[in-house]
């Protein structure tokens, strides 16, 4: 990333815009590509329900966070059996993970509109989870995104909101995870 693209991102960030980009769905180590390789852009990969990186999700140094984007059921515009109801299809992709991250950012900004892009990025990275590994039948999923391909970890919107509130209410300084 460089030149005009990086300059445009920097100008927008100075005006409070946070950038989020899907990492791609080829399942490869793919380090280049705009805008995900630009500094200050949150790169989003996909994880499965068991916490592992989705097989299709690209992985590289630009992945900051992963969010669920595997095997989602979505409505289509098709009514194949003419029952008046839309059909559903199963789909997956980092472009389905990315709205979970942007939605979390929207929730944060709704409560604290003065958050800067740097604060948002720091909160998201610090609040990611390596969710609990549970025994079979314990109600916990076996999350294990410790394979080095999931950036800082799995999106945890609840923890991000808690950290954002702590920052807003107490003025606690955030330590950059970088």
N, C-alpha and C positions, 0 to 999 in steps of 0.2 A: 504494500500500500504506500502510496506516496503522491506527491504532486497535488493536483487539483482536488482529487478525491479526499485525501487526508485533510487538506485545507478546508474543504466544505464541511467535513465531519467536525473538525475542531471549532469552526464558527458556529455550527448548530449546537454543539455541546456547550459552548460558552453562553448560549441562549437557553440552556436547560433541557435540551433534547437528549434522550438516552437512546442509543442505537442497539438493536437486537437483531441477530442474523442466524438463520438456520445453517447448519454445517454441511448439509448435503446427505444424499442417500446412496452412495456407492459402496459403502463399507470399506473405504480405503483411507490410508494416511495421506491426506490431501491438504497441504499447508497453504496453498495460495488460492486466492479468489476474493474478489471484492464483494461486499465490504468486510467480510468476516476476518480478514487478515489485517485490518486497520486497528491501531491502538485505540482503546476506548470503546470498541464494539463488543458487546456480549455475544459470544459464540455459543449456540445451543445445539446440543446433540440429543439423541433419544435413548431412553432406557426402557427395558421391559418391566413388567410387574414384579419379576423376581429381583429387580435391581441391577441386573447386568446390562451393559451397553447393548442396544439393539444391533443385531448383525448387520443391518443396512446402514447404520449411522456412521458417517465419516468420523475419523478420529485424528487429532493432530494437536499441536501446541496451542491452537486457537480455540479449542473447546474450553469454555469456562464453566459450563453447567449443563446438566442433562435434565430432561423432564420427560414424563411419560408420553410416548408417541407411537406406540406399537399395538397393533390389533384393536383399533378403535372402530366402533360401529357408528356410521354416519348415515343420515337420510340421503336418498338420491332424488332425482326428479322423475323417477320411473315408478309407475304403478303397473307392474307386470301382470298381476292377476285381476286387475280392474275392480278392486274392492274399495276404491276411494282413498286408500292409504298409501303413502309413499313407501317404497322398498328401502331397505337398509343394506349397506355394503360394509365390509370390513376393509379398513385401509390403515396405512402407517406412513410415518415420515417425520423428519425433523421439522418440516413446516407445520406439523400438528403439535409438536413440542413447543415451538417458539411462542405461540399465543398464550400458553400457560405462564411463561416467563413475563411476557408483556402484560398479561392480566394481573400478575402479582405486582408489577411496577405500577400499574394503574391504581390498584388498591392502596399502595403506599403513597402515591401522589395525591389520592383523594383525601387522605388524612393529613398529609404533610406536604403541601404543594411546593414548599421551598427547598425540598431535597435537590441536591445537585446530582448530575450524572455520576460523578465520582462516589458520592455517598451511596447512591443506589447500587452501583456495581459492588462496592465494598460490602454492603449489607447482604446482597444476594450471595456473594461468595462465602461470607462468614456464616451464613445461615444454612448452607447446604447440609444435607444429611448423608450419613452412612447408616441408613436405618438399621434397626435392631435385627439380629438374626435370632429367629425363634425356633423352638422345637416344633415338630409336626403337630398340627392341631392346636397350637398355642394362640392362634389368631394373628401371629406376626408372619410377615412374608420374609423370605430369605434374601435380603438385600445384600449385594456384594459388588459394589461398584469400585472396588479397590484395585482394579486391574490396570490403572494408569491411563485409561482412555476416557474418563468421565470428568475431566477437569477438576474443579473443586468438589464435585459431588452432585447429588440428586437435589433438585429444587425442593425447598421446604417453605411454602408460602406462609404457613403459620409462624414459623420461627423468624422469617423475614419481617413479618408484621410486628412481632414482639421486639425485635432489635430496632426497628424503625421507631416504634413508640418509645423505647428507652432513650434513643437518641433525641427524639423530639421533646420528651418530658424532662429529661435530666441533663440534656446537653452533653451527654457522654461522648468523648472523642473516639472516633473509630480508628482502629489501626488497620492500615491497608494490608491486605493479605499478599500483596505483591512483593 
